[in-house]
Amino acid sequence: MKENYELAHSSHYTKVGIAYWTALATNEILANVHGNEYSPGPGRIAICESWAEHIS
């Protein structure tokens, strides 16, 4: 469910803080959302998106 996916993101945000999340948002904008292994911050994007997918 989409709600669980977003809830996973919000719980992750509370653990890592605003600086990490700001970097994630910047990476995803520069990568045109998910990007690929050559996009900025691929590890950060992968861990955040896979965490949310796993929880949902």
N, C-alpha and C positions, 0 to 999 in steps of 0.2 A: 504494500500500500504506500502511496505517496506520503501520507502523513508520517508513517514510521521512518521513511527515508529522511524527511526533513527533521524529525525528532532526533535521529541519530546525528545529523549535522549540528543541531543545537547543543546536544550533550557533549559532542567533541569540542565545540567552541568553548564551553565552560571549562574544559580541562586545559586547553592550549592557550587561550587568551586572545586578545584583540590583535597583537602584533603578528602572531602566526596566521590568524584568519585574514588580516589585511594582505599579507603576502600571498595567501592562497587566492584571494579575490583578484589581486593584480596578476598572478600567474595565469589564472583562468581567462581573464580578459585578454591578455597577450597571446594566449594559446587558442583563442576562439572557442572557449569552453573547455573541452577535455584535452585537446591537442594530441600530441604523440611524444615519443621519447626524445625528440629534438626540440620540443617547445620549452619555454622557460618554466622551471620548477616541476618537471615531470614526476618526480618522486612525491612531492607534496600533494600534487593533484591526485596521483594514483592512490595514495594512502587515504586521503579524505573521501574520495568517491567510493573506493572499495569498502571502506568502513561503513559508510551509509548504506551501500548496497547489501552488505552482509547483515546488518541489523534489520533492514526492512524485509 
